[in-house]
Amino acid sequence: AAMTRILTDGIDQVMRDRRFKMRARAKQIGELMVKFIREHIDKERNLDSAFKKLKPSYAAWKQKKYPGKGILRATDNLYKSIKYTVTNKQRH
């Protein structure tokens, strides 16, 4: 809940800051979202609870194949793919 509050406060602050145009604000929000999602993965937490523990047999295999890697972090392909894009396109 604390991480969610930090995110919503950050978005609120960005949207109130009139020094930046919408595109710059969208970029800041994208950066906040990426940070928020990666922090959840790093801490192995959902919005309100810890990730479900790996089954012992899978955890043992994963530790052998990917030593020290946490849940959702075996190859880091997923982690590195978490990005944002700001475009000029508008949807109605």
Wavefront OBJ file of the C-alpha trace (Angstrom):
o trace
v 0.000 0.000 0.000
v 2.873 2.376 0.758
v 4.397 1.850 -2.685
v 1.012 2.490 -4.314
v 0.666 5.716 -2.343
v 4.130 6.842 -3.450
v 3.142 6.190 -7.077
v -0.185 8.013 -6.881
v 1.416 10.943 -5.041
v 4.124 11.093 -7.704
v 1.596 11.091 -10.550
v -0.467 13.745 -8.778
v 2.616 15.921 -8.331
v 3.595 15.538 -12.000
v 0.104 16.429 -13.206
v -0.032 19.557 -11.003
v 3.341 20.853 -12.185
v 2.331 23.273 -14.944
v 5.959 24.031 -15.869
v 5.930 20.974 -18.137
v 3.874 20.269 -21.228
v 1.730 17.136 -21.343
v 4.325 15.151 -23.291
v 6.964 15.793 -20.618
v 4.455 14.894 -17.916
v 3.564 11.679 -19.741
v 7.268 10.791 -19.855
v 7.602 11.401 -16.106
v 4.560 9.229 -15.412
v 6.017 6.488 -17.636
v 9.259 6.616 -15.656
v 7.323 6.415 -12.380
v 5.342 3.393 -13.618
v 8.467 1.517 -14.752
v 10.129 2.211 -11.390
v 6.978 1.128 -9.542
v 6.670 -2.176 -11.424
v 10.392 -2.995 -11.133
v 10.322 -2.270 -7.396
v 7.443 -4.730 -7.004
v 9.457 -7.382 -8.830
v 12.611 -6.594 -6.824
v 10.691 -6.897 -3.547
v 8.739 -9.913 -4.848
v 5.446 -8.285 -3.905
v 2.053 -7.690 -5.498
v 0.110 -4.589 -4.556
v -1.007 -6.107 -1.255
v 1.022 -9.251 -0.552
v 4.190 -11.201 -1.230
v 4.540 -13.277 -4.391
v 3.507 -16.879 -3.955
v 6.534 -19.013 -3.051
v 7.981 -21.231 -5.745
v 7.390 -24.958 -5.410
v 10.433 -26.541 -3.754
v 11.406 -28.659 -6.780
v 11.218 -25.661 -9.132
v 13.028 -23.412 -6.642
v 15.881 -25.943 -6.419
v 16.121 -26.225 -10.222
v 16.007 -22.445 -10.628
v 18.684 -21.881 -7.978
v 20.937 -24.351 -9.795
v 20.321 -22.872 -13.256
v 19.980 -19.180 -12.247
v 21.822 -18.744 -8.925
v 20.623 -15.834 -6.834
v 17.833 -14.825 -9.214
v 14.487 -14.002 -7.633
v 10.969 -14.658 -8.840
v 10.403 -13.298 -12.390
v 14.146 -12.598 -12.714
v 15.723 -15.789 -14.182
v 17.005 -14.248 -17.421
v 15.863 -10.677 -16.732
v 14.217 -10.557 -20.175
v 10.873 -9.647 -18.596
v 12.452 -7.100 -16.250
v 14.350 -5.379 -19.053
v 11.249 -5.348 -21.263
v 9.344 -3.126 -18.827
v 9.399 0.183 -20.661
v 7.094 3.007 -21.596
v 6.422 4.872 -24.816
v 5.068 8.375 -25.243
v 3.578 9.102 -28.655
v 1.785 11.986 -30.299
v -1.128 9.763 -31.242
v -4.455 10.460 -29.611
v -7.249 7.965 -29.258
v -10.850 9.014 -29.102
l 1 2 3 4 5 6 7 8 9 10 11 12 13 14 15 16 17 18 19 20 21 22 23 24 25 26 27 28 29 30 31 32 33 34 35 36 37 38 39 40 41 42 43 44 45 46 47 48 49 50 51 52 53 54 55 56 57 58 59 60 61 62 63 64 65 66 67 68 69 70 71 72 73 74 75 76 77 78 79 80 81 82 83 84 85 86 87 88 89 90 91 92
